Amino acid sequence: MYDWIRLYDLRYQSCHGVLPHEHMIPQQFRVDVEIGLNTREAARSDRLEESVNYADVVGRVTDVMEGDPINLIETLAERIASAVLSFPHVGQVGVRVKKMAPPVAHTVGYVEVEIWRNA
């Protein structure tokens, strides 16, 4: 059973998508990350080293989102999950990647991919 650290609504202007113009023109993405870990020792010791530094997690998410263009938001989510799972103490991660203005024929609020991965 895990405790959870949740990072919601991280915002990026990034060049990801299948269409050629999406690799050149930034568009808005939002990312949520849920980190499952046992926080009991961190709470007892009051030491960050026994938990996960969410500022470092944001840095890793930013590296993925601001990196080279990727075609699929599924790939973005998988790379973010892998990056978060590489931190000590993290046992599970949930990632949601939202593309806020997908290039579809009808008006859509956003499209979203959600994945869950275990260490």
LOTI-376896 format. One record per residue: residue number from 1; x, z, y of N, C-alpha, C, CB in turn. Coordinates in steps of 0.02 Angstrom, whole numbers, plus 50000, padded with zeros to 5 digits. Glycine has a CB too. Layout:
residues N
@seq NUM	nc1 X	nc3 Z	nc2 Y	cac1 X	cac3 Z	cac2 Y	cc1 X	cc3 Z	cc2 Y	cbc1 X	cbc3 Z	cbc2 Y
...
***
This chain:
residues 119
@seq 1	nc1 50042	nc3 50000	nc2 49941	cac1 50000	cac3 50000	cac2 50000	cc1 50045	cc3 50000	cc2 50062	cbc1 49952	cbc3 50062	cbc2 50000
@seq 2	nc1 50028	nc3 49957	nc2 50110	cac1 50070	cac3 49949	cac2 50169	cc1 50037	cc3 49977	cc2 50232	cbc1 50087	cbc3 49877	cbc2 50180
@seq 3	nc1 50079	nc3 49995	nc2 50279	cac1 50058	cac3 50006	cac2 50348	cc1 50069	cc3 49939	cc2 50382	cbc1 50100	cbc3 50065	cbc2 50383
@seq 4	nc1 50040	nc3 49931	nc2 50441	cac1 50042	cac3 49865	cac2 50474	cc1 50065	cc3 49869	cc2 50546	cbc1 49974	cbc3 49833	cbc2 50471
@seq 5	nc1 50110	nc3 49825	nc2 50563	cac1 50128	cac3 49812	cac2 50633	cc1 50101	cc3 49742	cc2 50647	cbc1 50206	cbc3 49817	cbc2 50646
@seq 6	nc1 50061	nc3 49736	nc2 50699	cac1 50029	cac3 49672	cac2 50715	cc1 50050	cc3 49648	cc2 50784	cbc1 49952	cbc3 49679	cbc2 50712
@seq 7	nc1 50069	nc3 49585	nc2 50786	cac1 50087	cac3 49551	cac2 50849	cc1 50036	cc3 49496	cc2 50859	cbc1 50161	cbc3 49523	cbc2 50847
@seq 8	nc1 49996	nc3 49501	nc2 50911	cac1 49942	cac3 49453	cac2 50922	cc1 49955	cc3 49410	cc2 50983	cbc1 49876	cbc3 49489	cbc2 50928
@seq 9	nc1 49934	nc3 49348	nc2 50978	cac1 49929	cac3 49303	cac2 51034	cc1 49996	cc3 49287	cc2 51068	cbc1 49881	cbc3 49332	cbc2 51085
@seq 10	nc1 50048	nc3 49277	nc2 51026	cac1 50111	cac3 49252	cac2 51054	cc1 50098	cc3 49180	cc2 51076	cbc1 50170	cbc3 49257	cbc2 51000
@seq 11	nc1 50120	nc3 49162	nc2 51136	cac1 50102	cac3 49097	cac2 51164	cc1 50164	cc3 49053	cc2 51174	cbc1 50066	cbc3 49105	cbc2 51231
@seq 12	nc1 50156	nc3 48990	nc2 51154	cac1 50212	cac3 48943	cac2 51158	cc1 50188	cc3 48875	cc2 51182	cbc1 50246	cbc3 48936	cbc2 51090
@seq 13	nc1 50230	nc3 48840	nc2 51218	cac1 50222	cac3 48769	cac2 51234	cc1 50275	cc3 48734	cc2 51192	cbc1 50231	cbc3 48755	cbc2 51313
@seq 14	nc1 50252	nc3 48700	nc2 51139	cac1 50299	cac3 48671	cac2 51091	cc1 50279	cc3 48600	cc2 51073	cbc1 50301	cbc3 48714	cbc2 51028
@seq 15	nc1 50327	nc3 48564	nc2 51045	cac1 50318	cac3 48494	cac2 51028	cc1 50313	cc3 48485	cc2 50952	cbc1 50375	cbc3 48451	cbc2 51055
@seq 16	nc1 50256	nc3 48505	nc2 50923	cac1 50246	cac3 48499	cac2 50851	cc1 50183	cc3 48459	cc2 50838	cbc1 50241	cbc3 48568	cbc2 50817
@seq 17	nc1 50183	nc3 48419	nc2 50786	cac1 50125	cac3 48380	cac2 50767	cc1 50144	cc3 48317	cc2 50730	cbc1 50083	cbc3 48363	cbc2 50828
@seq 18	nc1 50097	nc3 48285	nc2 50700	cac1 50108	cac3 48225	cac2 50660	cc1 50115	cc3 48162	cc2 50703	cbc1 50051	cbc3 48216	cbc2 50609
@seq 19	nc1 50079	nc3 48160	nc2 50758	cac1 50079	cac3 48100	cac2 50800	cc1 50144	cc3 48096	cc2 50841	cbc1 50018	cbc3 48100	cbc2 50845
@seq 20	nc1 50170	nc3 48037	nc2 50851	cac1 50234	cac3 48030	cac2 50887	cc1 50235	cc3 48063	cc2 50956	cbc1 50251	cbc3 47957	cbc2 50895
@seq 21	nc1 50181	nc3 48057	nc2 50994	cac1 50181	cac3 48086	cac2 51062	cc1 50183	cc3 48163	cc2 51059	cbc1 50119	cbc3 48063	cbc2 51101
@seq 22	nc1 50162	nc3 48193	nc2 51004	cac1 50162	cac3 48266	cac2 50998	cc1 50234	cc3 48294	cc2 50994	cbc1 50122	cbc3 48288	cbc2 50937
@seq 23	nc1 50281	nc3 48251	nc2 50974	cac1 50351	cac3 48273	cac2 50971	cc1 50385	cc3 48267	cc2 51039	cbc1 50389	cbc3 48231	cbc2 50920
@seq 24	nc1 50350	nc3 48239	nc2 51088	cac1 50379	cac3 48229	cac2 51154	cc1 50344	cc3 48269	cc2 51209	cbc1 50379	cbc3 48157	cbc2 51172
@seq 25	nc1 50279	nc3 48281	nc2 51200	cac1 50240	cac3 48314	cac2 51252	cc1 50221	cc3 48384	cc2 51227	cbc1 50176	cbc3 48272	cbc2 51270
@seq 26	nc1 50245	nc3 48436	nc2 51260	cac1 50228	cac3 48504	cac2 51237	cc1 50153	cc3 48517	cc2 51240	cbc1 50264	cbc3 48555	cbc2 51279
@seq 27	nc1 50130	nc3 48555	nc2 51192	cac1 50060	cac3 48577	cac2 51190	cc1 50058	cc3 48651	cc2 51173	cbc1 50019	cbc3 48535	cbc2 51139
@seq 28	nc1 50001	nc3 48681	nc2 51185	cac1 49996	cac3 48753	cac2 51177	cc1 49982	cc3 48773	cc2 51105	cbc1 49941	cbc3 48780	cbc2 51222
@seq 29	nc1 50021	nc3 48823	nc2 51082	cac1 50012	cac3 48855	cac2 51017	cc1 50007	cc3 48930	cc2 51028	cbc1 50070	cbc3 48837	cbc2 50968
@seq 30	nc1 49971	nc3 48962	nc2 50984	cac1 49969	cac3 49035	cac2 50983	cc1 49984	cc3 49059	cc2 50912	cbc1 49899	cbc3 49062	cbc2 51008
@seq 31	nc1 50019	nc3 49114	nc2 50907	cac1 50041	cac3 49139	cac2 50842	cc1 50023	cc3 49213	cc2 50837	cbc1 50117	cbc3 49128	cbc2 50832
@seq 32	nc1 49996	nc3 49233	nc2 50780	cac1 49986	cac3 49303	cac2 50762	cc1 50028	cc3 49319	cc2 50701	cbc1 49910	cbc3 49319	cbc2 50749
@seq 33	nc1 50059	nc3 49378	nc2 50700	cac1 50100	cac3 49399	cac2 50644	cc1 50079	cc3 49469	cc2 50625	cbc1 50176	cbc3 49395	cbc2 50661
@seq 34	nc1 50065	nc3 49480	nc2 50561	cac1 50049	cac3 49547	cac2 50534	cc1 50103	cc3 49565	cc2 50484	cbc1 49978	cbc3 49549	cbc2 50502
@seq 35	nc1 50136	nc3 49621	nc2 50495	cac1 50194	cac3 49641	cac2 50457	cc1 50176	cc3 49703	cc2 50415	cbc1 50255	cbc3 49655	cbc2 50503
@seq 36	nc1 50180	nc3 49696	nc2 50349	cac1 50165	cac3 49751	cac2 50304	cc1 50229	cc3 49785	cc2 50283	cbc1 50127	cbc3 49726	cbc2 50244
@seq 37	nc1 50232	nc3 49851	nc2 50294	cac1 50290	cac3 49891	cac2 50274	cc1 50269	cc3 49963	cc2 50269	cbc1 50348	cbc3 49882	cbc2 50324
@seq 38	nc1 50311	nc3 50004	nc2 50239	cac1 50299	cac3 50075	cac2 50236	cc1 50333	cc3 50107	cc2 50296	cbc1 50326	cbc3 50106	cbc2 50169
@seq 39	nc1 50293	nc3 50135	nc2 50342	cac1 50321	cac3 50164	cac2 50403	cc1 50332	cc3 50240	cc2 50398	cbc1 50275	cbc3 50148	cbc2 50461
@seq 40	nc1 50321	nc3 50268	nc2 50340	cac1 50325	cac3 50341	cac2 50333	cc1 50394	cc3 50368	cc2 50353	cbc1 50310	cbc3 50361	cbc2 50261
@seq 41	nc1 50448	nc3 50337	nc2 50327	cac1 50515	cac3 50361	cac2 50343	cc1 50531	cc3 50352	cc2 50418	cbc1 50567	cbc3 50325	cbc2 50300
@seq 42	nc1 50510	nc3 50296	nc2 50446	cac1 50520	cac3 50284	cac2 50518	cc1 50484	cc3 50338	cc2 50559	cbc1 50496	cbc3 50214	cbc2 50538
@seq 43	nc1 50424	nc3 50354	nc2 50540	cac1 50385	cac3 50405	cac2 50576	cc1 50417	cc3 50474	cc2 50569	cbc1 50313	cbc3 50406	cbc2 50551
@seq 44	nc1 50442	nc3 50489	nc2 50509	cac1 50474	cac3 50554	cac2 50497	cc1 50538	cc3 50561	cc2 50538	cbc1 50488	cbc3 50563	cbc2 50423
@seq 45	nc1 50580	nc3 50509	nc2 50535	cac1 50646	cac3 50512	cac2 50567	cc1 50645	cc3 50492	cc2 50641	cbc1 50694	cbc3 50467	cbc2 50530
@seq 46	nc1 50593	nc3 50457	nc2 50662	cac1 50588	cac3 50431	cac2 50730	cc1 50646	cc3 50384	cc2 50746	cbc1 50585	cbc3 50488	cbc2 50781
@seq 47	nc1 50665	nc3 50345	nc2 50695	cac1 50722	cac3 50298	cac2 50702	cc1 50697	cc3 50227	cc2 50690	cbc1 50779	cbc3 50315	cbc2 50652
@seq 48	nc1 50711	nc3 50184	nc2 50738	cac1 50690	cac3 50114	cac2 50733	cc1 50721	cc3 50080	cc2 50672	cbc1 50710	cbc3 50076	cbc2 50796
@seq 49	nc1 50780	nc3 50100	nc2 50653	cac1 50814	cac3 50069	cac2 50595	cc1 50774	cc3 50076	cc2 50531	cbc1 50882	cbc3 50100	cbc2 50586
@seq 50	nc1 50727	nc3 50122	nc2 50528	cac1 50686	cac3 50132	cac2 50469	cc1 50621	cc3 50091	cc2 50471	cbc1 50669	cbc3 50206	cbc2 50460
@seq 51	nc1 50613	nc3 50053	nc2 50524	cac1 50553	cac3 50011	cac2 50533	cc1 50577	cc3 49940	cc2 50546	cbc1 50508	cbc3 50036	cbc2 50592
@seq 52	nc1 50537	nc3 49902	nc2 50583	cac1 50556	cac3 49835	cac2 50603	cc1 50547	cc3 49831	cc2 50679	cbc1 50514	cbc3 49779	cbc2 50567
@seq 53	nc1 50596	nc3 49803	nc2 50712	cac1 50594	cac3 49797	cac2 50785	cc1 50552	cc3 49736	cc2 50802	cbc1 50667	cbc3 49792	cbc2 50815
@seq 54	nc1 50494	nc3 49748	nc2 50831	cac1 50449	cac3 49691	cac2 50844	cc1 50476	cc3 49644	cc2 50896	cbc1 50382	cbc3 49716	cbc2 50866
@seq 55	nc1 50521	nc3 49667	nc2 50940	cac1 50554	cac3 49621	cac2 50987	cc1 50597	cc3 49571	cc2 50949	cbc1 50596	cbc3 49661	cbc2 51039
@seq 56	nc1 50631	nc3 49594	nc2 50896	cac1 50671	cac3 49549	cac2 50854	cc1 50626	cc3 49500	cc2 50816	cbc1 50714	cbc3 49589	cbc2 50805
@seq 57	nc1 50568	nc3 49524	nc2 50795	cac1 50520	cac3 49479	cac2 50761	cc1 50498	cc3 49424	cc2 50809	cbc1 50459	cbc3 49519	cbc2 50735
@seq 58	nc1 50481	nc3 49443	nc2 50870	cac1 50461	cac3 49393	cac2 50920	cc1 50518	cc3 49343	cc2 50931	cbc1 50442	cbc3 49427	cbc2 50987
@seq 59	nc1 50579	nc3 49366	nc2 50931	cac1 50636	cac3 49320	cac2 50938	cc1 50640	cc3 49270	cc2 50883	cbc1 50700	cbc3 49359	cbc2 50941
@seq 60	nc1 50628	nc3 49291	nc2 50821	cac1 50630	cac3 49245	cac2 50764	cc1 50572	cc3 49195	cc2 50766	cbc1 50628	cbc3 49284	cbc2 50698
@seq 61	nc1 50513	nc3 49219	nc2 50785	cac1 50455	cac3 49174	cac2 50792	cc1 50470	cc3 49123	cc2 50846	cbc1 50390	cbc3 49214	cbc2 50810
@seq 62	nc1 50499	nc3 49145	nc2 50901	cac1 50516	cac3 49100	cac2 50956	cc1 50567	cc3 49048	cc2 50934	cbc1 50544	cbc3 49140	cbc2 51015
@seq 63	nc1 50616	nc3 49068	nc2 50894	cac1 50665	cac3 49019	cac2 50868	cc1 50630	cc3 48963	cc2 50830	cbc1 50715	cbc3 49055	cbc2 50822
@seq 64	nc1 50581	nc3 48980	nc2 50789	cac1 50544	cac3 48929	cac2 50751	cc1 50502	cc3 48886	cc2 50798	cbc1 50499	cbc3 48962	cbc2 50698
@seq 65	nc1 50464	nc3 48919	nc2 50842	cac1 50417	cac3 48883	cac2 50885	cc1 50452	cc3 48840	cc2 50937	cbc1 50371	cbc3 48932	cbc2 50919
@seq 66	nc1 50511	nc3 48860	nc2 50959	cac1 50548	cac3 48821	cac2 51009	cc1 50602	cc3 48778	cc2 50978	cbc1 50578	cbc3 48868	cbc2 51061
@seq 67	nc1 50604	nc3 48776	nc2 50912	cac1 50655	cac3 48736	cac2 50878	cc1 50635	cc3 48663	cc2 50874	cbc1 50666	cbc3 48762	cbc2 50808
@seq 68	nc1 50668	nc3 48627	nc2 50829	cac1 50655	cac3 48556	cac2 50820	cc1 50582	cc3 48543	cc2 50803	cbc1 50700	cbc3 48528	cbc2 50765
@seq 69	nc1 50555	nc3 48486	nc2 50824	cac1 50485	cac3 48470	cac2 50809	cc1 50471	cc3 48470	cc2 50734	cbc1 50468	cbc3 48402	cbc2 50839
@seq 70	nc1 50413	nc3 48495	nc2 50718	cac1 50388	cac3 48499	cac2 50649	cc1 50321	cc3 48464	cc2 50647	cbc1 50383	cbc3 48575	cbc2 50624
@seq 71	nc1 50307	nc3 48429	nc2 50593	cac1 50244	cac3 48392	cac2 50589	cc1 50184	cc3 48438	cc2 50578	cbc1 50248	cbc3 48343	cbc2 50532
@seq 72	nc1 50188	nc3 48484	nc2 50531	cac1 50129	cac3 48522	cac2 50510	cc1 50130	cc3 48594	cc2 50533	cbc1 50123	cbc3 48520	cbc2 50435
@seq 73	nc1 50072	nc3 48620	nc2 50554	cac1 50070	cac3 48691	cac2 50571	cc1 50077	cc3 48733	cc2 50508	cbc1 50003	cbc3 48708	cbc2 50607
@seq 74	nc1 50063	nc3 48705	nc2 50450	cac1 50076	cac3 48740	cac2 50387	cc1 50150	cc3 48755	cc2 50379	cbc1 50051	cbc3 48698	cbc2 50327
@seq 75	nc1 50192	nc3 48707	nc2 50399	cac1 50264	cac3 48716	cac2 50395	cc1 50287	cc3 48768	cc2 50446	cbc1 50301	cbc3 48649	cbc2 50408
@seq 76	nc1 50259	nc3 48767	nc2 50506	cac1 50275	cac3 48818	cac2 50556	cc1 50260	cc3 48887	cc2 50528	cbc1 50236	cbc3 48805	cbc2 50621
@seq 77	nc1 50201	nc3 48896	nc2 50500	cac1 50180	cac3 48961	cac2 50472	cc1 50227	cc3 48983	cc2 50417	cbc1 50108	cbc3 48957	cbc2 50446
@seq 78	nc1 50246	nc3 48938	nc2 50373	cac1 50291	cac3 48955	cac2 50317	cc1 50360	cc3 48976	cc2 50343	cbc1 50298	cbc3 48896	cbc2 50269
@seq 79	nc1 50385	nc3 48941	nc2 50392	cac1 50452	cac3 48959	cac2 50420	cc1 50450	cc3 49025	cc2 50456	cbc1 50476	cbc3 48904	cbc2 50467
@seq 80	nc1 50396	nc3 49039	nc2 50491	cac1 50389	cac3 49104	cac2 50524	cc1 50385	cc3 49159	cc2 50472	cbc1 50326	cbc3 49105	cbc2 50569
@seq 81	nc1 50345	nc3 49149	nc2 50420	cac1 50339	cac3 49200	cac2 50367	cc1 50406	cc3 49214	cc2 50335	cbc1 50288	cbc3 49177	cbc2 50313
@seq 82	nc1 50444	nc3 49162	nc2 50320	cac1 50511	cac3 49172	cac2 50289	cc1 50557	cc3 49210	cc2 50335	cbc1 50542	cbc3 49104	cbc2 50272
@seq 83	nc1 50554	nc3 49195	nc2 50400	cac1 50597	cac3 49229	cac2 50448	cc1 50580	cc3 49304	cc2 50452	cbc1 50590	cbc3 49197	cbc2 50518
@seq 84	nc1 50515	nc3 49320	nc2 50452	cac1 50494	cac3 49390	cac2 50456	cc1 50510	cc3 49427	cc2 50392	cbc1 50418	cbc3 49394	cbc2 50471
@seq 85	nc1 50501	nc3 49395	nc2 50335	cac1 50516	cac3 49428	cac2 50271	cc1 50590	cc3 49442	cc2 50262	cbc1 50491	cbc3 49385	cbc2 50214
@seq 86	nc1 50633	nc3 49411	nc2 50302	cac1 50705	cac3 49423	cac2 50296	cc1 50725	cc3 49490	cc2 50327	cbc1 50744	cbc3 49367	cbc2 50329
@seq 87	nc1 50681	nc3 49522	nc2 50365	cac1 50697	cac3 49588	cac2 50393	cc1 50694	cc3 49641	cc2 50339	cbc1 50649	cbc3 49605	cbc2 50451
@seq 88	nc1 50740	nc3 49691	nc2 50342	cac1 50736	cac3 49747	cac2 50295	cc1 50669	cc3 49784	cc2 50304	cbc1 50794	cbc3 49796	cbc2 50306
@seq 89	nc1 50645	nc3 49812	nc2 50251	cac1 50584	cac3 49853	cac2 50249	cc1 50519	cc3 49813	cc2 50248	cbc1 50583	cbc3 49899	cbc2 50309
@seq 90	nc1 50520	nc3 49748	nc2 50264	cac1 50458	cac3 49709	cac2 50266	cc1 50440	cc3 49688	cc2 50195	cbc1 50466	cbc3 49646	cbc2 50312
@seq 91	nc1 50379	nc3 49705	nc2 50174	cac1 50356	cac3 49688	cac2 50107	cc1 50304	cc3 49633	cc2 50105	cbc1 50328	cbc3 49749	cbc2 50075
@seq 92	nc1 50269	nc3 49624	nc2 50160	cac1 50218	cac3 49572	cac2 50162	cc1 50210	cc3 49549	cc2 50234	cbc1 50150	cbc3 49598	cbc2 50134
@seq 93	nc1 50190	nc3 49485	nc2 50242	cac1 50178	cac3 49459	cac2 50309	cc1 50118	cc3 49412	cc2 50307	cbc1 50241	cbc3 49422	cbc2 50335
@seq 94	nc1 50079	nc3 49416	nc2 50360	cac1 50026	cac3 49368	cac2 50372	cc1 50041	cc3 49331	cc2 50437	cbc1 49956	cbc3 49404	cbc2 50376
@seq 95	nc1 50033	nc3 49266	nc2 50436	cac1 50047	cac3 49225	cac2 50495	cc1 49988	cc3 49179	cc2 50508	cbc1 50113	cbc3 49184	cbc2 50485
@seq 96	nc1 49968	nc3 49177	nc2 50571	cac1 49918	cac3 49129	cac2 50593	cc1 49950	cc3 49086	cc2 50648	cbc1 49853	cbc3 49164	cbc2 50618
@seq 97	nc1 49947	nc3 49021	nc2 50640	cac1 49970	cac3 48975	cac2 50692	cc1 49909	cc3 48936	cc2 50715	cbc1 50027	cbc3 48927	cbc2 50665
@seq 98	nc1 49897	nc3 48939	nc2 50780	cac1 49840	cac3 48904	cac2 50810	cc1 49866	cc3 48848	cc2 50855	cbc1 49795	cbc3 48953	cbc2 50851
@seq 99	nc1 49840	nc3 48789	nc2 50845	cac1 49854	cac3 48732	cac2 50889	cc1 49793	cc3 48727	cc2 50935	cbc1 49868	cbc3 48664	cbc2 50849
@seq 100	nc1 49805	nc3 48740	nc2 51000	cac1 49749	cac3 48750	cac2 51045	cc1 49714	cc3 48687	cc2 51068	cbc1 49773	cbc3 48787	cbc2 51105
@seq 101	nc1 49745	nc3 48630	nc2 51062	cac1 49714	cac3 48566	cac2 51083	cc1 49731	cc3 48512	cc2 51032	cbc1 49736	cbc3 48546	cbc2 51155
@seq 102	nc1 49704	nc3 48517	nc2 50972	cac1 49722	cac3 48467	cac2 50921	cc1 49696	cc3 48398	cc2 50939	cbc1 49694	cbc3 48488	cbc2 50853
@seq 103	nc1 49733	nc3 48346	nc2 50921	cac1 49712	cac3 48278	cac2 50937	cc1 49660	cc3 48253	cc2 50887	cbc1 49773	cbc3 48231	cbc2 50938
@seq 104	nc1 49598	nc3 48274	nc2 50897	cac1 49542	cac3 48252	cac2 50855	cc1 49489	cc3 48220	cc2 50898	cbc1 49512	cbc3 48312	cbc2 50814
@seq 105	nc1 49445	nc3 48181	nc2 50866	cac1 49396	cac3 48142	cac2 50903	cc1 49342	cc3 48185	cc2 50936	cbc1 49363	cbc3 48092	cbc2 50857
@seq 106	nc1 49331	nc3 48245	nc2 50912	cac1 49278	cac3 48287	cac2 50939	cc1 49308	cc3 48349	cc2 50972	cbc1 49228	cbc3 48308	cbc2 50884
@seq 107	nc1 49271	nc3 48381	nc2 51014	cac1 49294	cac3 48442	cac2 51047	cc1 49300	cc3 48498	cc2 50995	cbc1 49246	cbc3 48462	cbc2 51104
@seq 108	nc1 49360	nc3 48526	nc2 50992	cac1 49373	cac3 48582	cac2 50946	cc1 49407	cc3 48637	cc2 50986	cbc1 49419	cbc3 48559	cbc2 50885
@seq 109	nc1 49386	nc3 48699	nc2 50976	cac1 49418	cac3 48754	cac2 51011	cc1 49492	cc3 48758	cc2 50994	cbc1 49384	cbc3 48820	cbc2 50993
@seq 110	nc1 49509	nc3 48758	nc2 50930	cac1 49578	cac3 48755	cac2 50906	cc1 49575	cc3 48746	cc2 50831	cbc1 49617	cbc3 48819	cbc2 50925
@seq 111	nc1 49632	nc3 48728	nc2 50802	cac1 49639	cac3 48729	cac2 50729	cc1 49690	cc3 48783	cc2 50712	cbc1 49662	cbc3 48658	cbc2 50701
@seq 112	nc1 49681	nc3 48812	nc2 50653	cac1 49722	cac3 48869	cac2 50634	cc1 49740	cc3 48865	cc2 50561	cbc1 49685	cbc3 48935	cbc2 50649
@seq 113	nc1 49802	nc3 48884	nc2 50546	cac1 49824	cac3 48894	cac2 50478	cc1 49842	cc3 48968	cc2 50471	cbc1 49885	cbc3 48847	cbc2 50459
@seq 114	nc1 49820	nc3 48999	nc2 50417	cac1 49836	cac3 49069	cac2 50403	cc1 49867	cc3 49072	cc2 50333	cbc1 49773	cbc3 49116	cbc2 50407
@seq 115	nc1 49925	nc3 49105	nc2 50328	cac1 49957	cac3 49115	cac2 50264	cc1 49977	cc3 49188	cc2 50256	cbc1 50019	cbc3 49070	cbc2 50256
@seq 116	nc1 49982	nc3 49210	nc2 50194	cac1 50006	cac3 49277	cac2 50177	cc1 50060	cc3 49270	cc2 50125	cbc1 49947	cbc3 49323	cbc2 50150
@seq 117	nc1 50116	nc3 49304	nc2 50135	cac1 50172	cac3 49300	cac2 50089	cc1 50199	cc3 49370	cc2 50075	cbc1 50228	cbc3 49255	cbc2 50117
@seq 118	nc1 50224	nc3 49379	nc2 50014	cac1 50256	cac3 49442	cac2 49994	cc1 50331	cc3 49432	cc2 49988	cbc1 50226	cbc3 49467	cbc2 49928
@seq 119	nc1 50367	nc3 49487	nc2 49998	cac1 50440	cac3 49485	cac2 49991	cc1 50459	cc3 49474	cc2 49918	cbc1 50472	cbc3 49550	cbc2 50017
***
